[in-house]
Amino acid sequence: MPRRVVITGLGMVSPLGVGVEENWEMACKGKSGIGPITKFDASQFPSRIAGEVKNFRSEDFMEKKQIRHFDIFIHYAVASARMAMEDSGLKIGSSNSGRVGCIMGSGLGGLEMLEHYHKVLLERGPRKISPFFIPGMVANMAPGQIAIEFGAKGPNLSIETACAASAHAVGESFRLIREGIVDAMITGGAEAVVTPLALGGFCSMRALSTRNDEPEKASRPFEANRDGFVMGEGAAVLILEELEHALNRGAKIYAEIVGYGMSADAYHVSAPEPEGEGAISCMRMALQYAVLEPEDVDYINAHGTSTKLNDLSENKAIKAVFGEHAYKLAISSTKSMTGHLLGGAGGLEAAFTALTIKHGIIPPTINYETPDPECDLDYVPNVARKAKVRVALSNSFGFGGTNACLAFRAFES
C-alpha cells in the first residue's frame, strides 16, 4: 500500500521577505515585492523592474568562507533549507542519514557567477578565474551543499525543467517517500538570475512587463491589461516525511501531498499549447494519482505568469478539467506579488499552497483591475479570502512545454 506523505517544515526567501512568517504576512496583505532593479544599471533595458530579495544576509545562514565560493542562488537554497529543517525539527544522524535525501529545482543555476567570471576572463585572463567558479555555480550544488550541511546521504538530484523545475523536485521527492525508498526529503527550488544577461534575453523575447513606472502593479495575472511577466528571485524548501515517521516524532503537519502529475505540450520551445493540452493532462494525472474527483478541489495556486498566452491557456485548461466546477473554484497567482521565480517558482508556490490549507486563508491575485473576458474564473482579486481549503492544486509550466501539477490535502489522521 502506498505510504502517505506530509509536509512538516517550510523555509522561504522571496521578494516578499526572508522567512515563512514574513512571506505569509505579506502575501495575505496583498503586498507586492516588485520594484526597480537595483542589482545593476538597467537603464538601457526595455524592462527595468524585478522582484529582488531584500534584507537578506548570507552570513546569517552560511559560514563566511563559504559565501564567496557560491553563487547567491545557493545562498538562498541553503538559507531556506536551514529554516525548513529548524521548522520541522527533523534530525539527521548516522542511523537515518541514508533515508533522507534532497532534490532541488533550478532553471538556470548560477548565472550571476557565470557572468562575473566571463568578464574576468575577458578583462584579466584565464589565470584569474577562481577554482571555485564551476562548483560554485552549477545547479546541482544546491542539493549538494544542502546535503553536506545536514548530512543527508539519501537520493540527491538537481532538476532543470525551466519554470516547472522545483514543482518536479517536490513531486519526485513525494514519489520516493511514497514508494518506500526514503523516509524524508529536503526539497524545493532556488533561482537568482536578476542579471543583465537574463534580463536581456527575456527582453529580446518580449516576455517581460515594461510597466516600469508602476513596478508594484506590473505583475497582473489573468487581468485584461497584463503585458508580460516580472522576473523574481529567491528559494523555498519543504520538508516532506512519511506520515508515521512524522507522527512518531511529534512533528507538526502543514498539509499532505496526495498527487503529482507531469506532462509535455510537445508544441513549442516557449509558447504554451493554446488550448492547454499539456496542462489538462497534467492536472488530470495529479487528480488520478490522488484518487480525487475534480469536484473535490477547492483552490488552485495557478502558474499565472501575467503573460497573454500562458494565462489564457491555463484558464482554458482549468475549465476543461473541472467543467462547471471551474466557476466554483478559488484560483490565485502569488506571482502577482513575488514576480516569477522561474525554476524556483513551483517550490515557493507549493509552500504558499500548504500555508493556505493550514491557515484557511487564500492569498489574492493583486493588480486585478480590469477583467479579461477570456479569463472568466474567480481569481480571488486583490484581497485575501478566508476559506476552508480541503484540497488544492499547484500548477507549474515551463519552456519546452514541460508541465507539473501537485495535489495537496488538509491532513486528517
Buried (B, 14 or more C-beta within 10 A) or exposed (E): EEBBBBBBBBBBBBBBBBBBEBBBEBBBBBBBBBBEBEBEEBEEBBBBBBBBBEEBEBEEBBEEEBBEBBBBBBBBBBBBBBBBBEBBBBEBEEEBBBBBBBBBBBBBBBBBBBBBBEEBBEEEEEEEBBEBBBBBBBBBBBBBBBBBBBEBBBBBBBBBBBBBBBBBBBBBBBBBBBEEEBBBBBBBBBBBBBBBBBBBBBBEEEBBBBBBEEBBBBBBBBBBEBBBBBBBBBBBBBBBBBBEBBBEEEBBBBBBBBBBBBBBBEBEEBBBBEBBBBBBBBBBBBBEBBEBEBEBBBBBBBBBBBBBBBBBBBBBBBBBBBEEBBEEBBBBBBBBBBBBBBBBBBBBBBBBBBBBBBBEBBBBBBBBEEEBEEBEBBBBBEBBBEBEBBBBBBBBBBBBBBBBBBBBBBBEE
